[in-house]
Amino acid sequence: MARLTRLETGRLTIGMVSAATCFLPQLLTRFHTEHPAVEVRLMLGSREQLGRMMQDNIVDLCVMGRPPNDGSWRAEPFAMHPHVLVTSPNHRFTGAESFPVGALEAEFFIMREVGSGTREVLQEYLDTHRIQPTVIMEMPSNEAIKHAVMAGMGISLLSLHTIGLEWNNGLIAVPHLEGLPVMRRWTVVHVAGKYLSPAAEAFRYYVLEHGEAYLCATFPQDMS
C-alpha cells in the first residue's frame, strides 16, 4: 500500500556507500517530489559501518554493493554495477585498443582501504588473473583516488558510476583490458525480518522499480 499511495508523512533514514553518492541523492530527489511530506536523511559509511547502523536501527535501509559480511540481511539487486580500470588520459594504456592483463604487473596501484567493497572487487580481479600488484598508496575515498589517478600517480579500479563527470570531460581514461569491466550489482539492503516503516517500504519499491532505468540513462555503459 505504501508503494501505491501518496505518503502524507514519515521519516526515512537511508545509508549509502561512497560510490552511491553519484546517483542516490538524485533518486531521492525524485522520490521526494512524489512524497514531499516524507522527511529524508542520508548517512554515509563503509559497508561494515552501515551494517552496524542497520542493526542498531540508526538507518532504515542501505544502498550498497554486497551486504556486510556479518548479520542476516535481505539484499535485493536493482541494477548492474560496472567497475573499470581508470588511468590518467596520457597513460600508455590509452594508446592502444586493448592491453593484456599481464601488463598490470608493471603498474603502480592506488587502492581503497581494507574492507571497502571497491577494494574487494579489485583484489578479486587481480587474484583471478594472478597479478601481484605494486600498491603505492591506500586512500579512504573514491574522490581522493580519482584526483591521484588524474595526476598520474598510479592506476586504480573504480565504479563506473563514480567517474562520469571526469570521463566525459577527458580528465580520466578508461582503457580496455582483459576481463573488464567487472560487473557487480547494486542492492538495497535491510535487516532480514525487520518491519519497514511505510516510508522505507515506499523508497525500497521506488529503488527496485526505477533505479536501473535511472542509472542506465545517466551512466551509459558503452565502453567504446
Steps between C-alpha positions, in 0.01 A plus 500: 500500500790736571618456142158576356384788717635847563669516840370788708783492751795290612869496577755313293869449575705338225859385516728488198856413406711774344460369143122551529539875559516548123139392444306437822438868589344550155277196546402627842408838353265330257352291778452809716318676215238225514495492881584856615379445858760228566800624694811348344850464646811351337790345688833404346717214617699194409321173441579372850410832663166502323437144613537607861274800440227273365532262793482793743196647321689819415413458131195333348671348199814543291613516140830320439662227295533188710341484844730495806667172587341470842131492580187379327400722209241530230693628198303569181691585181359780288771593244829391350809660651801501264853555629764625257872564491577871525819676394614850416413607142865480388569157648660244267189280517296765317711474186374160382168325451570257783775368725556151644431472870865406562594861426363590843805343665704809410246751634463688829162452666300737716251304710212562735539399863466139616133413546380722218281330239698675226822357644350151503396521135850606395667233716276226356581615146874497569481161673302352210772603257785422742630855506715610792432875520747766603291711736643848551219641713163433659233767514169511690287650223434467128536877459855493634588207274362679193718805564809286553431307178440819300833631630676192359599353836364155415200303378198353673173315457190707575127487453401638161227692681759708688698633201234627259591870525875446470472246219260710294734799530815310406658529844521126558536204262337155499728271296399155379657203676420131514213415731373857538264647594437291812124483542343504843153606615356783701274377777258650749565336837322479834500269800323175412160474663493863605171686464558802276310821555262608220753762390786246488284245319394761245862598432605136474240444230599824328864394473410151378266638235692807381865460602622302200332724241644810665855361511489379140379840381750695709806275460499329157705182524632505143873468560602581144 
